[in-house]
């Protein structure tokens, strides 16, 4: 199954290259670069939900594709969770807080060069749609990463006109001392985007768009 996923992802990359959407090639060595992916929520915390679709499931699938894509191209990549569970201890008075603390601890104690926290959104109006990236306000490199990723999503998926935003009230962003950003892949409350985000082909394209943004960040990191 994993080999099939990698093959499909590589085909997606090939389509992107041949279509001219992305012409860049890596100008750095991926061998020693470590990526930490955090699929948001999990277990009793489903995150945003709409029509029986839960954020925790959508972002985990996208994270699996993204991890396979990074590893197929020479990066080292890890996930904070690989199934439907949170990271809080079995006995916890505040599971959400303890879960986020555990995620931050995992990333902070790792050798990660960057981290990506993958989420999906929901809103009261079904008209709202599109991806968004957030970063720690005083971290210039995180802002660059968030910008490259959102630019790549705009170019390849054309699902948003938004710009990266600095944010100060997200626990992971506030408490992880690494370069990284939060990627909101879209709105489950938008009927069209809900259909897309539950489609494996679109999930792979989203993963590819995020990957290209990360690639562009590392290509320009020392400029």
N, C-alpha and C positions, 0 to 999 in steps of 0.2 A: 504493500500500500504506500509506504513512504517513498519508494522508488518511483511509483506512478505519479505521486504528487510532485516530486522534483522534476520529472520529465515534463509534466504539464506546465509547471512554473517556468522552466527553461523555454518552452514553446511560447509562453506569454511574453517573455523577454525578447525572443526572436521577433515576434510580431511587432513589438514596440520599436525595436531597432530598425526593422525593414520598413516600417511605416514612416520613419523619419521623425517620430515624436521625441526620440532621445538619441543623440549621436555621440554622447560622451562615452569614453572608456576610462576605466580606473587609471589614475596616474600615481597610485600609491600601492603598497603591499598590504593586502587584506589579512595575511597570515597571522599577524599579531594583534589584530583589532578584535575587541570583545564587545558584543552588543547584549544588553539585558532588556528583554521585552516583558512588560507587565500587562497581562490581560486583566482588565479591570473587573472587580467584583468576584463572584463565585460563591458556591454553597448557598447558605440561606440569604445571602445578599445578591439578588438578581440584577440589581441596577435598574436602568430604565426598561420599561416593558410596554408592549402594545400588541393587542390581538394574540396574546399567548406567546409572543416572541420576546425573549429576554436578552438584554444587553450582554450578560455574562457569557452566553452561548455564542453570540455573533462575534464578539471580540476575541474569544478563544480560537475560533476557526481561523479568523484573519491572522491571529498571532502564530498559529501553527504554519500557515502558508508562508508568513514572513520569515519565520525561523528556518524553514526548509530552504527558502530562497537565499538567505544569508549564508547558510552552511554550504549550499551548493556552489557558492561563489567564493569560498575560502575564508569566510569570517567565522569566528567562534561566537556562538549565540546561546543564550539561556533564557528560560521562562521562569517567572515567579510562581506560576501554577501551570499544571499540565492536565487538569481535570476540573470537575465541578465541585470545588471546595474553596474555602477561604483559608487564610494562614493564621487565624486566631487560635489560641490553645483551646483544648476541649472545654475547660472551665474558664469562662471569661465573663466579667461584668459588663464589658463594652466590646462586643465582637468587632464592630466596625473600626474602632480606634486601635485595638490590638492587631487586627488584620493589617491595617495600613502601616503600623509600626514594624511589623514583621517584614513587610515588603520593602520598606525603606532600609531596614537592617540588612536584608539580603543584598540589595544593590550597593549600599555603602561599603559593605565588607568584601565585595567582589573586586575583580580587576577590570570592571567594565569601563570602556572608553566613553560610551554613551548609553543612555537608557531611553526606552520608548514606552510610555504608558498608553495603552490602546483602550479607547472608550467609544460608546455610542450615546447619542442624545435623545431627548424627547421633549415635546413642548405642547402647550395647550392648543395651539393653532396647528392644524395639519398642513398649512401652507409653508411653514418654515422648513428649510432643507439645507443640506450642504455640510461639507467638512470644515473643521476649524482646528488650529493648533494653539497651544498655550505654553508659556515658558516662564521661568523665574525672572522677575523684573530686573535684577541687577547682574544677570549672567549673560554677557554678550555672546558667548559661544552657543548657549542654549537658544538665544534669539536667532542666531544664524541657522542653527539646525531646524528650528521650527519654521523658519522662512523657506528654506530649501525644500522641506517636506511639503508644505502647503502649496508652494509654487509648482511642484511636481504633480500634486493631485489636481491642481487647476489645469495644468497643461494636458495631462493624460486622461483625466476623467471628466473635466469641465463641469464639476458639480457644485462649484462655489465661487463667490466673488469676495470672500472674506479675506482678512489679513491676520497674521499671527498677533496674539494678544498677550501682554504680560499679566500675570495673575498672582495673587498673594494669599488666597484662601483655600488652596488645595494642599492637603497634608503632604502628599508625596513630593510635589514640587518644592514645598517649603522645607522639607526635611531630608532630601537626598542631596548629597554634596558632590554630585556628578553632573556632567553636561547631559541634558536631556530635555524632553518635552512631552506634553500630553497631546495625543492625537484623537480628536473626536471625528469618527469616520462618517457620521451622518445622523439623520433623525429617524428613529423608528416610528415616530408619530406621523411622518409624511408617507402616505400610501405608496407612492412611486419608489421612494427611497427604501421603505420597508421591504418591498419586493426585491429590490436590487441587493440589499444587504444580507438577505437570506439566500441569495443565489451564489453557489460556489464559484462560478466563473467571475462574477463581479468581485467576490471576496479576494480572489487571486489577483485581479486587476488592481484592487485597492492595495494589496500587499506589494505588488510590483511598483505602484506609484510611490508608496512610502520608501521602498528600497531605493528607487532612483533618487529620491530626495536625500537620503542618507549618503548615497554614493557621491552626489554632487557636493554635499557638505565636506566629505573627506577629500575630494578632489581640490577643494578651495580652502582647506583648513589653514594653510600657512601663507595664504596670500594677503 
